[in-house]
Amino acid sequence: MTFRTLAASFFLLYGGLMPIAASDFMVENHMATLAMIASCVVIAALLFSRRAPLLNLLIALYVFRVYLTRPYVNVFLPELRGTQLVYVDSVNYFYNPQDASVVYLSLLSLLLAWLIGLHVLPSKKNVPRPAPWIFRQVDGLATGACWPFWLAWALLSVLNFKSASEGWQGVTTGDDPSTFAWGMFQMATISIVCLYSFLLGRQPGGRRSSLLLLVPVLFTSVTGVAGGSRSALFTVVVLALSYWLFLNWDKRVGRRGMLWGALVALLFPIVIFSGLLAQMLRPLLRYGADPAIVWKTTLAGLDLSNPNNPLLASIYFGLTQLLHRLSSLYAPFMILNDHFIHDPWETFNPLQTLMRIINELLPGDLFSGVVGTNQLFNYIYQDAIVSYNSETWSIQGTLYLYFGFWFSPLAVFGVASVIGRQYRRLEFLAHTSPAFAAFFILLVNGVIEFGTLERVIPNDVVRPLTAFLAIIVLVRAFRFIIPTRLRSQLSGEPC
């Protein structure tokens, strides 16, 4: 059995068991549950097909996390008490069976359109051509992992570093003066490039990669958890799993594959624990608690031998919060069911989008009076202006706002037809260039999860590419400054 067959079988089994495992949910949400089961069948067909496996894998992981975990988000509800139940009601108030049927039937139509569109045209034969220059340069730097590269990475990381208190201050006030170079040198993508270079080098026949390539992604994960990000380590594990599965998609699940599967299974308790720890720190960081109190709370949460560990004492509540966080359906429910206060087209239109993108990429606001990217959702659906809101609209919500229910599947069908024709080229680049794979996967995830160009273009296109350029320029500068003999002595080989 190959990984492709195993993944498709998982979704078939998951959908088939839903009426049994989530019978209470199905009684109350009959139509939505049927749409979920049908979506599982479509996803299984996508994964089993040989068209665009990387894109299908990314779609499957997103849909499973956000949409298909909904029947089980309240599994620990009997263990909750008092204010914990109040919290669940407060984050779950938007959910109702009627709105759910709209959202899930729309999801099913989009998945069907994607499946059909991928197969409507024959795929072009791939003519192997190297990745664009910028990706080849970053690939060479990350794979070589010489001292100039590490010096450049360390310098950019220091310049971009923000303490947890500074980060939350920016979220609270909407003003973050500590951002270096207007946030253009986004180091998260560099970290994923190093991770993918490591994974590609560990493939059979690959150039043996250094364990040092895991340092950037570990640094990003630890600082993310320390800053209260519940998904910092989860995101890294999912990104690593996505690329590794893609590289081994049509390989048989042998002993090596089972060992990797066991490793991932062992990692998930750590991932969940990190999310619970970050969740415990978030209120302290948000309200500017003294660093000594934050550190004391962190140590208390890490002390697993303590029977009064605050993290373990509220573990059911913490897991419930994480499950609701994973199944982030609030925005699709509001958007697809027209629960708006201000007409979306007044502020969510191509011209306003272009002005927001320019404002995001430049210091200050070139276009004043435009509702900002981080305020847009609250303004439309809550009639409120906030400093910051990272609500994920999703591509489903954006498609509905631009095309409505009936034309959204047609738009997806058109995109899928183009991808079905050209996917071999994309797959080849992702196989051979870790930098392209990191850029492409993060871009696709941004499009699927956020949907809005206001976030995707600045955060997933412009800033990663400027970070690539920055590290290339810095490495060349260090090579010019540091003598060749010294560089060879530091790295053990010519750099």
Secondary structure, 3 states (H helix, E strand, C coil): CEHHHHHHHHHHHHHHHHHHHCHHHHHHCHHHHHHHHHHHHHHHHHHHCCCCHHHHHHHHHHHHHHCCCHHHCCCCHHHCCCHHHHHHHHHHCCCCHHHHHHHHHHHHHHHHHHHHHHHCCCCCCCCCCCCCHHHHHHHHHHHHCCHHHHHHHHHHHHHHCCCHHHHHHHHHHCCCCCCHHHHCCCHHHHHHHHHHHHHHHCCCCCCCCCHHHHHHHHHHHHHHHHCCCCCHHHHHHHHHHHHHHHHCCCCECCHHHHHHHHHHHHHHHHHHHHHHHHHHHHHHHHCCCCHHHHHHHHHHHHCCCCCCCHHHHCHHHHHHHHHHHHCCCHHHHHHHCCCCCCCHHHHCCHHHHHHHHHHHHCCCCCCCCCCCCCCHHHHHHHCCCCCCCCCCCHHHHHHHHHHHHHHHHHHHHHHHHHHHHHHHHHHHHHHHCHHHHHHHHHHHHHHHHCCCHHHHHHHHHHHHHHHHHHHHHHHHHHHHHCCHHHHHHHHCCCC
